[in-house]
Amino acid sequence: MRQIVEERIDLAIEWLRTITSTAKAEGLVVGVSGGVDSAVVAGLCKRAFPEKSVGLIMPCHSNPVDREDAMLIANTLGLKIIEVDLSNAHTDIFSRVSERLEETSLGVTGERMSQGNLKARLRMSTLYTVANALNYLVVGTDNAPESYTGYFTKYGDGGVDVLPISSLTKTEVRVWAKALGLPDQIVNRVPTAGLWPGQTDEGEMGITYDMIDRFLLGEEVPAEVQEKVEELHRVSEHKRNMPPALMLDKVSWSWLDAERKK
């Protein structure tokens, strides 16, 4: 089993190198949150580009434990780290938006979700700012359950260049984490996107990763679990596709010229 895992890790590393070379990029950047998914991706990036990989720690009104775990990951892997605190930017943008909404009598009805998704989108913008400055690619951290159920922020953590672990179940991610030499406290950390205090992935989804893993592997799961996962997949389809575009018939240049002369 260990050999199979190492072979699959090696394939992921070579894939990252190939994608980067094809894009004529020079390295990789990943957001390191302190969770096991970002830890595994950070490990892959470090192995693929030992001298040209960087991890971003982006606190945004975050639990200090997240930063401590992120630093533990970076120190374990020997990964270069850039830290950019987004708390003030988040507060400024959201307060300005809230003020304008109140002025127009619209108000803020989905405040918690709006604030949480803004965090994810600020992090995406920061990752791309660093990536563009270094000619690196942004590497995403979504696993198979997250990709299938749409448990990611559109144009937030879903806004990346490559997804090396999107075919791995959560169980497989933890196995890879152990193979990459990551600490047990990271491997077994309770999954959270850190979008608001006390938020956990499973609590927000209303279903455990274990059940989603079993569903994706084709194992028998309770009917309510199957219905829940399939519903999450259906309503999040738009996140996995390019935006729909209205396609109209072409019009002739003569018609356009006539309109322009009016």
N, C-alpha and C positions, 0 to 999 in steps of 0.2 A: 504493500500500500504506500509506504514512504517513497519508494522509487517512482510510482505512478504520479504521486503528487509533485515530486521534484521535476519530472518530465513535463507535466502540465505547466508548472511555473516557468520552466525554461522556454516553453512554447510561447507563453504570454510575453516574456521578456523579448524574445526575438520578434514577435509581432509588433511590439511597441517600437523597436528599433526600425523595423521596415516601414511602419506608418510614418514615423518621424522623418526618415530619409526621403520617402516619397513626397512628403509635404515640404521638403527642403528646409525643415526646421532644425534647430541645433540641440534641443533638449526638451525637458518636460517639467511642468509645474503642477502641483496638486495641493488642494486645501487639506490641511491636517486638522481634524476636529477633535481627535482624542479617541474616536471610535475605532472598531476593528476594521471596518471597510476602508476607511481612509488610511489606516495603518498598513493594510495589505497592499493597497495601491502605491503608497509611499515606498514600501519595500521593493515593489516591482520597478518603480521609477529609478530608485537608487541602483539597483542591479543593472538596469538597462543602460543608464548613463551615470556612472559613478561620480563624474566631475561636473556634469551638466544636468543636474536635477535639483529642484528646490521645493521646499514645502512652505506653504503660507499658513500662518496662524492668524485668524481674523476675529478677535473677540468683538462681540456686539451685544452689550449688556449681558454677557455670558457668565455662567457659573465658573469661578476660578479653577475648579477641578478640571474643567475641559482643557484649559491651557496647560495645567500640570501634566495631564495625560498626553497631550500633544507633544510637549517637550520630552516626555519619557520616550515616546515613539521616535522622535527625531534623534535623541541621544543614543538610543538602541541601534538605530540604523546608520548613524553617522551622516544624517541628512542635513544639508544647509537649510536654515530657517530664516524667513522674513516674517516679521510680525507687524500687522497693520490693524490698529484698533478702529473699528467702524462705529463705535457707540455714538459719538457726537454727530457723525454724518446721518446715522439712522434717526436720531432724535430730531435733528434739524429738518430733514425731509418730511418725516411723518407729522411733525407739529405744523409745518407749513401747509401740508395737504389738509390736515384736520381743520385748521383755521379757515381755509378757503371753502371747505365743504360746509362748515357751520355758517359762514357768511351767506352761502347760497341756499341755506335752509335744507340742504340734503342730509347733513349729519353723517356720522360714521356708524354703520351697523355691524360690519364684520371686522372690528378693530383687531382682535387677537390674530386672526388669520392674515389680515393685511400687514400687520407689523411683522409677523413671522416670515411671510413671503418676501417682504422688503429686505429683511436680513439676508435671505438666500440670494436675492438679486444683487445686493451690494457686494456680496462675496464673489459672485460671478464676475461682476465688473472689475473688481480688484484683481482677480486671477488673470483676466485678460489684459489688464493694464501691465502687469508684470510679464506675462507671456509675450505681448507685443514688443515690450522694451528689450527682451532677451532673444527674440525669435524662437520661443519655445511653444510647445503645444500644451493646452490645458487638458489634464487627464481627469476623467470623472470617476466617481466612487460608487455608483449605483450597482447593487447586486441583482440577481434574477428576481427575487420577490418584489423588490422596489420597482424594477423596470416593468414587470408584468402588471402590477397593480396600479402603476402610476404614482407611487409614493415618492414623488420628488416635485420640486417647484419648477413650473414651466419658466424657462429663461432664467432660472436660478441655478440650483445644483444640477438641473437637467441641461444647462447650457454649457456644453463641453465639446472638445474635439474628438476624444476617443474614450471608449468604455471597456477597459480590460477585464472587469469581473462581472459583467452583466449577465453572463451565463452561469454564474455560480450561485448555488443555494446559500443561505446564511450558514448552514452547517459546514459547507465546503469552505466558505470564507474563513471560518474559525480554524479549520484544518490547515489551510494555507498560512494563516497567521502563525501557528505553531511551527510550521516548517520554515518560516522566515525568521524564526528566533525571537518573536515578539513576546513580551511579558504576559503572564497569565491574567493580570488585572486588566489588560487591554483585550485579550482574547475573550474574556468572560464579561466584559463591560455591558451594562444594560444599554441597548440601542436607543439613542436619542438624537434628533436633529438639532437640539438646542434652540428651538424657535421661541419658546417661552418657558418660564420657570416650571419645573415638574413635568415637562412634556416628555413622553416616551413614544417611540415608533408604534409599539404594539398597542399602547393605550389609545393612540389617535386612530389607528386603523381598525381597532376593535377585533383583532385576530392575531394569533401568535405567528412568529416566523416559522416555527416548527410545522404548523398546520399548512402554511403556504408552501413550504419546502415539500411536504408530502404530496400536496396537490400537484405541484410542478413535476414531481417525479412519477406521477401517474399512480400513486398509491391511493387506497381507499380512505376517504375522509368523510366526516359527517355531512349530510346533505346541506345543512345550513352554512357550513364552511365553504363547500363548493359554490353555493349560490352567492355568498359574500365575495369570494375571490373573483368569480366571473363578472359580478356587477362592478367591482372596482376596476377590472380590466376594461369593461365596456365603456364606462363613463370617462375613463382617462385616455381613450384612444387618441384624442386630439393632441395629447402631449407627445405621442410617439411619431407623429406625422408632421410634415410641413403644413403651414396654414393653408386652408382651402382658398383657391383663387378662382374668381369668376372669369370664365373664358368666353369672350364675345367674338363673333365673326369679324374678320378683317374688313375694313372699308377701303374703297379705292382712293388713290391720291387725288384724283380729279374732284371727288366729293369733298375731301379735306381742303383742297385749294379753294374751292368755291365757298366753303364756310369761312375760311380765313379772310377772304376778300370782302365779306359782308360788312 
